[in-house]
Amino acid sequence: MLAIFLQTLPFFLIIGLGFGAGKTGFFSDEATGWLTKFVFYFALSAMLFRFSANLSLAEIFDLRFVLAYLWATAFVYCIATTVALLRGLSIEVASVEAQCAVIGNVGFLGIPMLVMLMGEAAIAPVMMVLAVDLIVFGSLIVILITGSRDGRMSIGILRTVGLGLLKNPMIVSIVLGMLWSSLALPIPDPMNDFLSILGGAATPGALFAIGASLASKSAERLSVAGWLTACKLILHPAFVAISALWLFRVDPYSAAVMIAAAALPVAGNVYILARHYGVAPQRVSASILISTTLAVVTVSLVIGWVRTLS
């Protein structure tokens, strides 16, 4: 356990460094926004394109894997939604809380950390988790919030969802990488070096940006944030483990990566959506702050356990 903790610690130390820079004002909110944009649109996209361009569709897509992750995530999503509705909350707020319960920081934290700790073979499983989160649950929250406000489903909602996916650089870079791979064309050395150098900035840049963004987060509504953190750090990986290992019997290594990805803290893009739609941004903020802090220990525990599976 100590060895795993020491391996994950550098990732969280960079997050802590970013937090300190943001908290002291050395790194302003505006600077954090620009750094996040650089990582999101350039560095992380270069990394994802390079990864996917060197993999075939058969290596990335595994229906059993997708079904296992989708079933478990939907189950926890329904639990969080039901608890929210029983508390008398609206569909809008319930959908935001459910998003906190299941959407982890796979893009900014999971990809660099899990690939480094679990090997390059983790690339394909992590990208499948990311794709399900973005395409299925990223679309679902937009549909639920917009639909509940309009009182009905419409073509406009579907257009909003479709455009959102088309504008997401992570989705675009994975798709373009897969198209390149399908053409069976090698990546020219200068282009490969370019992508490698640019993608290399994704890990430190993303981790620093996570920390700097946490500096502006508040820890209000601790009881709700605590419940959502428990869903994300405990319930989600637990049900993913049950689904992957016993219900769908996913390959042990892929299952291990899936469980580790499910153990990641609440993603920052949930806050972006909550703030954009004006739905409970404070509780999302608190959930991100608390889950990321506790993940220093819980992620190490989960990774230590799943390594015994593979």
PADOTI-618927 format. One record per residue (C-alpha): residue in three letters; x, y, z; residue number from 1. Coordinates in Angstrom, 1 decimal. Example, Ala and Ser with C-alpha at 12.3 -4.5 7.8 and 13.67 -1.06 7.14 Angstrom:
<rs>
+------+--------+--------+--------+------+
! roro !      u !      v !      w ! rolo !
+------+--------+--------+--------+------+
!  ALA !   12.3 !   -4.5 !    7.8 !    1 !
!  SER !   13.7 !   -1.1 !    7.1 !    2 !
+------+--------+--------+--------+------+
</rs>
This chain:
<rs>
+------+--------+--------+--------+------+
! roro !      u !      v !      w ! rolo !
+------+--------+--------+--------+------+
!  MET !    0.0 !    0.0 !    0.0 !    1 !
!  LEU !    2.8 !    2.4 !    0.9 !    2 !
!  ALA !    4.6 !    1.8 !   -2.4 !    3 !
!  ILE !    1.4 !    2.5 !   -4.4 !    4 !
!  PHE !    0.8 !    5.6 !   -2.3 !    5 !
!  LEU !    4.3 !    6.9 !   -3.0 !    6 !
!  GLN !    3.7 !    6.3 !   -6.7 !    7 !
!  THR !    0.5 !    8.2 !   -6.8 !    8 !
!  LEU !    1.8 !   10.9 !   -4.5 !    9 !
!  PRO !    3.7 !   12.9 !   -7.2 !   10 !
!  PHE !    0.5 !   13.4 !   -9.2 !   11 !
!  PHE !   -1.3 !   14.8 !   -6.2 !   12 !
!  LEU !    1.7 !   16.9 !   -5.2 !   13 !
!  ILE !    1.5 !   18.7 !   -8.6 !   14 !
!  ILE !   -2.3 !   19.2 !   -7.8 !   15 !
!  GLY !   -1.2 !   20.6 !   -4.4 !   16 !
!  LEU !    1.3 !   22.9 !   -6.1 !   17 !
!  GLY !   -1.4 !   24.3 !   -8.4 !   18 !
!  PHE !   -3.7 !   24.7 !   -5.4 !   19 !
!  GLY !   -1.0 !   26.6 !   -3.5 !   20 !
!  ALA !   -0.3 !   28.8 !   -6.5 !   21 !
!  GLY !   -4.0 !   29.6 !   -6.9 !   22 !
!  LYS !   -4.7 !   30.1 !   -3.2 !   23 !
!  THR !   -1.9 !   32.6 !   -2.8 !   24 !
!  GLY !   -3.0 !   34.5 !   -5.9 !   25 !
!  PHE !    0.3 !   33.8 !   -7.7 !   26 !
!  PHE !   -1.8 !   32.0 !  -10.3 !   27 !
!  SER !   -5.0 !   34.0 !  -11.0 !   28 !
!  ASP !   -8.4 !   32.6 !  -12.0 !   29 !
!  GLU !   -7.8 !   34.0 !  -15.5 !   30 !
!  ALA !   -4.4 !   32.2 !  -15.7 !   31 !
!  THR !   -6.0 !   29.0 !  -14.6 !   32 !
!  GLY !   -8.7 !   29.4 !  -17.3 !   33 !
!  TRP !   -6.1 !   29.9 !  -20.0 !   34 !
!  LEU !   -3.9 !   26.9 !  -18.8 !   35 !
!  THR !   -7.0 !   24.7 !  -18.7 !   36 !
!  LYS !   -7.9 !   25.8 !  -22.3 !   37 !
!  PHE !   -4.3 !   25.0 !  -23.5 !   38 !
!  VAL !   -4.4 !   21.5 !  -21.9 !   39 !
!  PHE !   -8.0 !   20.8 !  -23.0 !   40 !
!  TYR !   -7.7 !   21.9 !  -26.6 !   41 !
!  PHE !   -4.0 !   21.3 !  -27.4 !   42 !
!  ALA !   -1.9 !   19.1 !  -25.1 !   43 !
!  LEU !   -4.5 !   16.5 !  -24.0 !   44 !
!  SER !   -5.9 !   16.4 !  -27.6 !   45 !
!  ALA !   -2.4 !   15.7 !  -28.9 !   46 !
!  MET !   -2.0 !   12.9 !  -26.4 !   47 !
!  LEU !   -5.3 !   11.3 !  -27.2 !   48 !
!  PHE !   -4.8 !   11.6 !  -31.0 !   49 !
!  ARG !   -1.4 !   10.0 !  -30.7 !   50 !
!  PHE !   -2.7 !    7.2 !  -28.5 !   51 !
!  SER !   -5.7 !    6.4 !  -30.6 !   52 !
!  ALA !   -3.8 !    6.7 !  -33.9 !   53 !
!  ASN !   -1.6 !    3.8 !  -32.8 !   54 !
!  LEU !   -4.5 !    1.6 !  -31.8 !   55 !
!  SER !   -7.0 !   -0.3 !  -33.9 !   56 !
!  LEU !  -10.8 !   -0.1 !  -33.3 !   57 !
!  ALA !  -10.6 !   -3.8 !  -32.2 !   58 !
!  GLU !   -8.1 !   -2.8 !  -29.5 !   59 !
!  ILE !  -10.2 !    0.1 !  -28.2 !   60 !
!  PHE !  -13.8 !   -1.1 !  -28.5 !   61 !
!  ASP !  -14.9 !   -4.1 !  -26.3 !   62 !
!  LEU !  -18.6 !   -4.5 !  -26.0 !   63 !
!  ARG !  -18.5 !   -6.5 !  -22.8 !   64 !
!  PHE !  -16.3 !   -3.8 !  -21.3 !   65 !
!  VAL !  -18.6 !   -1.0 !  -22.4 !   66 !
!  LEU !  -21.7 !   -2.8 !  -21.1 !   67 !
!  ALA !  -20.1 !   -3.6 !  -17.7 !   68 !
!  TYR !  -19.1 !    0.0 !  -17.2 !   69 !
!  LEU !  -22.4 !    1.4 !  -18.5 !   70 !
!  TRP !  -24.5 !   -0.9 !  -16.3 !   71 !
!  ALA !  -22.6 !   -0.1 !  -13.1 !   72 !
!  THR !  -22.4 !    3.6 !  -13.8 !   73 !
!  ALA !  -26.1 !    3.8 !  -14.6 !   74 !
!  PHE !  -26.9 !    1.9 !  -11.4 !   75 !
!  VAL !  -25.1 !    4.4 !   -9.2 !   76 !
!  TYR !  -26.5 !    7.2 !  -11.3 !   77 !
!  CYS !  -30.0 !    6.0 !  -10.5 !   78 !
!  ILE !  -29.2 !    5.6 !   -6.8 !   79 !
!  ALA !  -28.0 !    9.2 !   -6.6 !   80 !
!  THR !  -31.0 !   10.5 !   -8.6 !   81 !
!  THR !  -33.5 !    8.6 !   -6.5 !   82 !
!  VAL !  -31.9 !    9.9 !   -3.2 !   83 !
!  ALA !  -32.1 !   13.5 !   -4.7 !   84 !
!  LEU !  -35.7 !   13.1 !   -5.7 !   85 !
!  LEU !  -36.7 !   11.7 !   -2.3 !   86 !
!  ARG !  -35.2 !   14.8 !   -0.8 !   87 !
!  GLY !  -37.6 !   16.8 !   -2.9 !   88 !
!  LEU !  -35.1 !   18.2 !   -5.4 !   89 !
!  SER !  -35.9 !   19.0 !   -9.0 !   90 !
!  ILE !  -34.9 !   16.9 !  -11.9 !   91 !
!  GLU !  -32.3 !   19.6 !  -12.8 !   92 !
!  VAL !  -30.6 !   19.4 !   -9.4 !   93 !
!  ALA !  -30.9 !   15.6 !   -9.2 !   94 !
!  SER !  -29.2 !   15.2 !  -12.6 !   95 !
!  VAL !  -26.3 !   17.4 !  -11.4 !   96 !
!  GLU !  -25.9 !   15.4 !   -8.2 !   97 !
!  ALA !  -26.0 !   12.1 !  -10.2 !   98 !
!  GLN !  -23.3 !   13.5 !  -12.5 !   99 !
!  CYS !  -21.1 !   14.1 !   -9.4 !  100 !
!  ALA !  -21.7 !   10.6 !   -8.3 !  101 !
!  VAL !  -20.4 !    8.9 !  -11.4 !  102 !
!  ILE !  -18.3 !   11.2 !  -13.5 !  103 !
!  GLY !  -14.6 !   11.1 !  -12.5 !  104 !
!  ASN !  -11.7 !   13.2 !  -13.7 !  105 !
!  VAL !  -10.6 !   10.7 !  -16.3 !  106 !
!  GLY !   -9.4 !   13.2 !  -18.9 !  107 !
!  PHE !   -7.2 !   15.4 !  -16.8 !  108 !
!  LEU !   -6.1 !   12.9 !  -14.0 !  109 !
!  GLY !   -7.0 !    9.4 !  -15.1 !  110 !
!  ILE !   -5.3 !    9.2 !  -18.5 !  111 !
!  PRO !   -1.8 !   10.4 !  -17.4 !  112 !
!  MET !   -1.9 !    8.7 !  -14.0 !  113 !
!  LEU !   -3.3 !    5.3 !  -15.0 !  114 !
!  VAL !   -1.2 !    5.0 !  -18.1 !  115 !
!  MET !    1.9 !    5.7 !  -16.1 !  116 !
!  LEU !    1.0 !    3.5 !  -13.1 !  117 !
!  MET !   -0.6 !    0.6 !  -15.0 !  118 !
!  GLY !    1.3 !    0.6 !  -18.2 !  119 !
!  GLU !    0.5 !    1.7 !  -21.8 !  120 !
!  ALA !   -1.9 !   -1.2 !  -22.2 !  121 !
!  ALA !   -4.3 !    0.9 !  -20.0 !  122 !
!  ILE !   -4.7 !    3.4 !  -22.8 !  123 !
!  ALA !   -7.6 !    1.6 !  -24.6 !  124 !
!  PRO !   -9.7 !    0.9 !  -21.4 !  125 !
!  VAL !   -9.3 !    4.4 !  -20.1 !  126 !
!  MET !  -10.3 !    5.9 !  -23.5 !  127 !
!  MET !  -13.4 !    3.6 !  -23.5 !  128 !
!  VAL !  -14.4 !    4.9 !  -20.0 !  129 !
!  LEU !  -13.8 !    8.5 !  -21.1 !  130 !
!  ALA !  -15.9 !    7.9 !  -24.3 !  131 !
!  VAL !  -18.9 !    6.5 !  -22.3 !  132 !
!  ASP !  -18.7 !    9.3 !  -19.8 !  133 !
!  LEU !  -18.6 !   12.0 !  -22.5 !  134 !
!  ILE !  -21.1 !   10.5 !  -25.0 !  135 !
!  VAL !  -23.7 !    8.9 !  -22.7 !  136 !
!  PHE !  -23.7 !   10.7 !  -19.4 !  137 !
!  GLY !  -22.4 !   14.0 !  -20.8 !  138 !
!  SER !  -25.4 !   14.0 !  -23.2 !  139 !
!  LEU !  -27.8 !   12.8 !  -20.5 !  140 !
!  ILE !  -27.3 !   15.7 !  -18.2 !  141 !
!  VAL !  -27.9 !   18.2 !  -21.0 !  142 !
!  ILE !  -31.1 !   16.3 !  -22.1 !  143 !
!  LEU !  -32.4 !   16.2 !  -18.5 !  144 !
!  ILE !  -31.8 !   19.8 !  -17.6 !  145 !
!  THR !  -32.9 !   21.2 !  -21.0 !  146 !
!  GLY !  -35.9 !   18.9 !  -21.2 !  147 !
!  SER !  -37.1 !   19.6 !  -17.7 !  148 !
!  ARG !  -37.0 !   23.3 !  -18.4 !  149 !
!  ASP !  -38.8 !   23.1 !  -21.8 !  150 !
!  GLY !  -41.2 !   20.5 !  -20.4 !  151 !
!  ARG !  -40.6 !   18.2 !  -23.4 !  152 !
!  MET !  -38.0 !   16.7 !  -25.7 !  153 !
!  SER !  -37.3 !   18.5 !  -28.9 !  154 !
!  ILE !  -35.0 !   18.5 !  -31.9 !  155 !
!  GLY !  -33.3 !   21.6 !  -30.4 !  156 !
!  ILE !  -32.1 !   19.5 !  -27.4 !  157 !
!  LEU !  -30.7 !   16.8 !  -29.6 !  158 !
!  ARG !  -29.0 !   19.5 !  -31.8 !  159 !
!  THR !  -27.4 !   21.0 !  -28.6 !  160 !
!  VAL !  -26.2 !   17.6 !  -27.5 !  161 !
!  GLY !  -24.8 !   16.8 !  -31.0 !  162 !
!  LEU !  -23.0 !   20.1 !  -31.3 !  163 !
!  GLY !  -21.6 !   19.7 !  -27.8 !  164 !
!  LEU !  -20.1 !   16.3 !  -28.7 !  165 !
!  LEU !  -18.7 !   17.7 !  -32.1 !  166 !
!  LYS !  -17.1 !   20.6 !  -30.3 !  167 !
!  ASN !  -15.5 !   18.5 !  -27.6 !  168 !
!  PRO !  -11.8 !   18.2 !  -28.4 !  169 !
!  MET !  -11.4 !   14.9 !  -26.6 !  170 !
!  ILE !  -14.0 !   13.2 !  -28.6 !  171 !
!  VAL !  -12.8 !   14.8 !  -31.8 !  172 !
!  SER !   -9.1 !   13.8 !  -31.2 !  173 !
!  ILE !  -10.1 !   10.2 !  -30.4 !  174 !
!  VAL !  -12.2 !    9.9 !  -33.6 !  175 !
!  LEU !   -9.6 !   11.5 !  -35.8 !  176 !
!  GLY !   -7.0 !    9.2 !  -34.3 !  177 !
!  MET !   -9.1 !    6.2 !  -35.0 !  178 !
!  LEU !   -9.7 !    7.4 !  -38.6 !  179 !
!  TRP !   -5.9 !    7.7 !  -39.0 !  180 !
!  SER !   -5.5 !    4.2 !  -37.6 !  181 !
!  SER !   -8.1 !    2.8 !  -39.9 !  182 !
!  LEU !   -6.1 !    4.0 !  -42.9 !  183 !
!  ALA !   -3.2 !    2.0 !  -41.7 !  184 !
!  LEU !   -0.9 !    4.9 !  -42.2 !  185 !
!  PRO !    2.2 !    5.3 !  -40.0 !  186 !
!  ILE !    2.6 !    8.7 !  -38.3 !  187 !
!  PRO !    5.6 !   10.5 !  -39.9 !  188 !
!  ASP !    8.5 !   11.0 !  -37.4 !  189 !
!  PRO !    8.2 !   14.8 !  -37.3 !  190 !
!  MET !    4.5 !   14.6 !  -36.6 !  191 !
!  ASN !    5.0 !   11.9 !  -34.0 !  192 !
!  ASP !    7.6 !   14.0 !  -32.3 !  193 !
!  PHE !    5.4 !   17.0 !  -32.4 !  194 !
!  LEU !    2.5 !   15.1 !  -30.9 !  195 !
!  SER !    4.8 !   13.6 !  -28.3 !  196 !
!  ILE !    6.2 !   16.9 !  -27.2 !  197 !
!  LEU !    2.8 !   18.7 !  -27.1 !  198 !
!  GLY !    1.1 !   15.7 !  -25.5 !  199 !
!  GLY !    3.9 !   15.6 !  -22.8 !  200 !
!  ALA !    2.6 !   18.9 !  -21.5 !  201 !
!  ALA !   -0.8 !   17.4 !  -20.8 !  202 !
!  THR !    0.2 !   15.6 !  -17.6 !  203 !
!  PRO !    1.8 !   18.4 !  -15.6 !  204 !
!  GLY !   -0.4 !   21.0 !  -17.1 !  205 !
!  ALA !   -3.6 !   19.2 !  -16.4 !  206 !
!  LEU !   -2.6 !   18.3 !  -12.8 !  207 !
!  PHE !   -1.5 !   21.9 !  -12.1 !  208 !
!  ALA !   -4.8 !   23.2 !  -13.6 !  209 !
!  ILE !   -6.8 !   20.9 !  -11.4 !  210 !
!  GLY !   -5.1 !   22.2 !   -8.3 !  211 !
!  ALA !   -5.3 !   25.9 !   -9.3 !  212 !
!  SER !   -9.0 !   25.5 !  -10.1 !  213 !
!  LEU !   -9.6 !   23.9 !   -6.7 !  214 !
!  ALA !   -8.3 !   27.0 !   -5.0 !  215 !
!  SER !  -11.4 !   28.9 !   -6.0 !  216 !
!  LYS !  -13.8 !   26.1 !   -4.9 !  217 !
!  SER !  -15.8 !   26.4 !   -1.7 !  218 !
!  ALA !  -16.8 !   23.6 !    0.7 !  219 !
!  GLU !  -20.4 !   24.6 !    1.3 !  220 !
!  ARG !  -23.2 !   22.0 !    1.9 !  221 !
!  LEU !  -20.8 !   19.5 !    3.4 !  222 !
!  SER !  -23.4 !   16.9 !    4.1 !  223 !
!  VAL !  -24.5 !   16.7 !    0.5 !  224 !
!  ALA !  -21.0 !   16.9 !   -0.8 !  225 !
!  GLY !  -20.0 !   14.1 !    1.6 !  226 !
!  TRP !  -22.7 !   11.9 !    0.2 !  227 !
!  LEU !  -21.8 !   12.6 !   -3.4 !  228 !
!  THR !  -18.1 !   12.0 !   -2.6 !  229 !
!  ALA !  -19.0 !    8.6 !   -1.0 !  230 !
!  CYS !  -20.9 !    7.7 !   -4.2 !  231 !
!  LYS !  -18.0 !    8.7 !   -6.4 !  232 !
!  LEU !  -15.1 !    7.3 !   -4.4 !  233 !
!  ILE !  -16.8 !    4.2 !   -2.9 !  234 !
!  LEU !  -20.1 !    3.2 !   -4.5 !  235 !
!  HIS !  -19.0 !    3.8 !   -8.1 !  236 !
!  PRO !  -15.8 !    1.7 !   -8.1 !  237 !
!  ALA !  -17.5 !   -0.9 !   -5.9 !  238 !
!  PHE !  -20.4 !   -1.5 !   -8.4 !  239 !
!  VAL !  -18.0 !   -1.3 !  -11.3 !  240 !
!  ALA !  -16.0 !   -4.1 !   -9.7 !  241 !
!  ILE !  -19.1 !   -6.2 !   -9.2 !  242 !
!  SER !  -20.2 !   -5.6 !  -12.8 !  243 !
!  ALA !  -16.8 !   -6.1 !  -14.4 !  244 !
!  LEU !  -15.6 !   -9.1 !  -12.4 !  245 !
!  TRP !  -18.7 !  -11.1 !  -11.7 !  246 !
!  LEU !  -21.6 !  -10.0 !  -13.9 !  247 !
!  PHE !  -19.9 !   -9.4 !  -17.3 !  248 !
!  ARG !  -16.5 !  -11.1 !  -16.5 !  249 !
!  VAL !  -14.4 !   -8.6 !  -18.3 !  250 !
!  ASP !  -10.7 !   -9.4 !  -18.9 !  251 !
!  PRO !   -8.9 !   -9.0 !  -15.5 !  252 !
!  TYR !   -6.5 !   -6.3 !  -16.7 !  253 !
!  SER !   -9.2 !   -4.3 !  -18.4 !  254 !
!  ALA !  -11.4 !   -4.7 !  -15.4 !  255 !
!  ALA !   -8.6 !   -3.4 !  -13.1 !  256 !
!  VAL !   -8.2 !   -0.3 !  -15.2 !  257 !
!  MET !  -12.0 !    0.3 !  -15.3 !  258 !
!  ILE !  -12.3 !    0.0 !  -11.5 !  259 !
!  ALA !   -9.3 !    2.4 !  -11.0 !  260 !
!  ALA !  -10.9 !    4.9 !  -13.4 !  261 !
!  ALA !  -14.2 !    4.7 !  -11.6 !  262 !
!  ALA !  -12.3 !    5.5 !   -8.3 !  263 !
!  LEU !  -11.2 !    8.9 !   -9.6 !  264 !
!  PRO !  -12.6 !   12.1 !   -7.9 !  265 !
!  VAL !  -15.4 !   14.2 !   -9.4 !  266 !
!  ALA !  -14.5 !   15.8 !  -12.7 !  267 !
!  GLY !  -14.2 !   19.5 !  -13.2 !  268 !
!  ASN !  -16.4 !   19.5 !  -16.2 !  269 !
!  VAL !  -19.4 !   18.8 !  -14.0 !  270 !
!  TYR !  -18.8 !   22.2 !  -12.3 !  271 !
!  ILE !  -18.6 !   23.8 !  -15.8 !  272 !
!  LEU !  -22.0 !   22.3 !  -16.7 !  273 !
!  ALA !  -23.5 !   23.2 !  -13.4 !  274 !
!  ARG !  -22.3 !   26.8 !  -13.6 !  275 !
!  HIS !  -23.4 !   27.1 !  -17.3 !  276 !
!  TYR !  -26.9 !   26.0 !  -16.5 !  277 !
!  GLY !  -27.0 !   27.7 !  -13.1 !  278 !
!  VAL !  -27.8 !   24.5 !  -11.2 !  279 !
!  ALA !  -26.2 !   23.9 !   -7.8 !  280 !
!  PRO !  -22.7 !   24.9 !   -8.7 !  281 !
!  GLN !  -21.8 !   25.3 !   -5.0 !  282 !
!  ARG !  -22.4 !   21.7 !   -4.1 !  283 !
!  VAL !  -20.6 !   20.5 !   -7.2 !  284 !
!  SER !  -17.7 !   22.7 !   -6.2 !  285 !
!  ALA !  -17.6 !   21.2 !   -2.7 !  286 !
!  SER !  -17.9 !   17.7 !   -4.1 !  287 !
!  ILE !  -14.9 !   18.3 !   -6.3 !  288 !
!  LEU !  -12.8 !   19.7 !   -3.5 !  289 !
!  ILE !  -13.6 !   17.0 !   -0.9 !  290 !
!  SER !  -13.4 !   14.1 !   -3.3 !  291 !
!  THR !  -10.0 !   15.2 !   -4.8 !  292 !
!  THR !   -8.6 !   15.7 !   -1.3 !  293 !
!  LEU !   -9.7 !   12.2 !   -0.1 !  294 !
!  ALA !   -8.7 !   10.6 !   -3.4 !  295 !
!  VAL !   -5.0 !   11.0 !   -2.3 !  296 !
!  VAL !   -5.7 !    8.0 !   -0.1 !  297 !
!  THR !   -8.7 !    6.2 !   -1.7 !  298 !
!  VAL !   -7.2 !    6.0 !   -5.2 !  299 !
!  SER !   -4.0 !    4.5 !   -3.8 !  300 !
!  LEU !   -6.0 !    1.9 !   -2.0 !  301 !
!  VAL !   -8.0 !    1.0 !   -5.1 !  302 !
!  ILE !   -5.0 !    0.9 !   -7.4 !  303 !
!  GLY !   -3.2 !   -1.3 !   -4.9 !  304 !
!  TRP !   -6.1 !   -3.7 !   -4.9 !  305 !
!  VAL !   -6.8 !   -3.9 !   -8.6 !  306 !
!  ARG !   -3.1 !   -4.6 !   -9.3 !  307 !
!  THR !   -3.6 !   -7.9 !   -7.7 !  308 !
!  LEU !   -6.4 !   -8.7 !  -10.2 !  309 !
!  SER !   -4.1 !   -8.4 !  -13.2 !  310 !
+------+--------+--------+--------+------+
</rs>
